[in-house]
Amino acid sequence: MPRSKLEMYVDILKVLRQKRPLKLTEIMYKSDVSFTIPKEHLDFLIKQGLIEDHPIGEVRVGFAITQKGIAMLKYLHELKQERPIVEEDRKQATISHNNVLE
């Protein structure tokens, strides 16, 4: 089953938490996100204040996690500990999400 957008966002945040700042290609490989998707996801995370553009040298742009992003990861980790998502929940969430989009 493919990962949800939320799962991809979390994976990107986890990668940036470990080492920063990172270039787009590094984020793509380390978070196992398709090359066609990362910029869209990074733009969303920037708009939410969870990551920020971070210069790498004079020419390249990297990305770094913010304190808000770190807090979000902590919150999601605690939420997962409180109530682990089981496969049936995941299927139901996918069905609900698809119905909203139709």
C-alpha positions as CSV (number, residue, x, y, z in Angstrom):
1,M,0.0,0.0,0.0
2,P,1.5,3.4,-0.9
3,R,2.3,5.9,1.8
4,S,-0.1,8.7,2.5
5,K,0.9,12.4,2.1
6,L,1.1,12.6,5.9
7,E,3.5,9.7,6.1
8,M,5.7,11.3,3.4
9,Y,5.6,14.6,5.3
10,V,6.7,12.8,8.5
11,D,9.5,11.0,6.7
12,I,10.8,14.3,5.2
13,L,10.7,15.9,8.7
14,K,12.6,12.9,10.2
15,V,15.3,13.2,7.6
16,L,15.7,16.9,8.2
17,R,15.8,16.4,12.0
18,Q,18.8,14.1,11.7
19,K,21.0,16.3,9.6
20,R,20.5,19.8,8.2
21,P,20.4,21.6,5.9
22,L,19.8,19.2,3.0
23,K,19.4,19.7,-0.7
24,L,16.3,18.5,-2.5
25,T,18.0,15.5,-3.9
26,E,19.3,14.4,-0.5
27,I,15.9,14.7,1.0
28,M,14.4,12.7,-1.9
29,Y,16.8,9.8,-1.5
30,K,16.8,9.7,2.3
31,S,13.0,9.9,2.7
32,D,12.4,7.6,-0.2
33,V,10.0,10.1,-1.9
34,S,9.6,10.1,-5.7
35,F,11.6,12.8,-7.6
36,T,8.4,14.3,-9.0
37,I,6.8,14.9,-5.6
38,P,9.3,16.5,-3.2
39,K,9.1,20.1,-4.2
40,E,5.3,20.0,-3.8
41,H,5.7,18.5,-0.3
42,L,8.4,20.9,0.7
43,D,6.3,23.9,-0.4
44,F,3.5,22.6,1.8
45,L,5.8,22.1,4.8
46,I,7.3,25.6,4.4
47,K,3.8,27.1,4.3
48,Q,3.0,25.3,7.5
49,G,6.2,26.6,9.1
50,L,7.6,23.1,9.7
51,I,10.7,23.6,7.5
52,E,12.5,26.6,6.0
53,D,14.7,27.4,3.1
54,H,18.3,27.4,4.2
55,P,21.2,28.6,2.0
56,I,24.0,26.1,1.3
57,G,26.9,28.0,-0.1
58,E,26.3,30.8,-2.5
59,V,24.3,29.1,-5.2
60,R,22.4,26.2,-3.7
61,V,19.3,26.2,-1.5
62,G,18.7,23.6,1.2
63,F,16.0,22.9,3.7
64,A,16.0,22.7,7.4
65,I,13.5,21.7,10.0
66,T,12.1,24.4,12.3
67,Q,11.3,24.2,16.0
68,K,7.7,24.0,15.0
69,G,8.6,21.0,12.8
70,I,10.5,19.3,15.7
71,A,7.5,19.9,18.0
72,M,5.2,18.4,15.3
73,L,7.3,15.2,15.1
74,K,7.2,14.9,18.9
75,Y,3.5,15.3,18.9
76,L,2.9,12.8,16.2
77,H,5.2,10.3,18.0
78,E,3.3,10.7,21.2
79,L,0.0,10.3,19.3
80,K,1.2,7.1,17.7
81,Q,2.3,5.8,21.1
82,E,-1.2,6.6,22.5
83,R,-3.1,4.9,19.7
84,P,-1.1,3.0,17.1
85,I,-2.7,3.0,13.6
86,V,-3.7,-0.4,12.6
87,E,-4.2,-1.6,9.1
88,E,-8.0,-1.4,9.2
89,D,-7.8,2.3,10.4
90,R,-5.5,3.0,7.5
91,K,-7.8,1.4,4.9
92,Q,-10.8,3.4,6.4
93,A,-8.8,6.7,6.2
94,T,-7.9,6.0,2.6
95,I,-11.6,5.4,1.7
96,S,-12.7,8.5,3.6
97,H,-10.0,10.6,2.0
98,N,-11.0,9.3,-1.5
99,N,-14.7,10.1,-0.9
100,V,-13.9,13.7,0.1
101,L,-11.9,14.2,-3.1
102,E,-14.7,12.9,-5.4
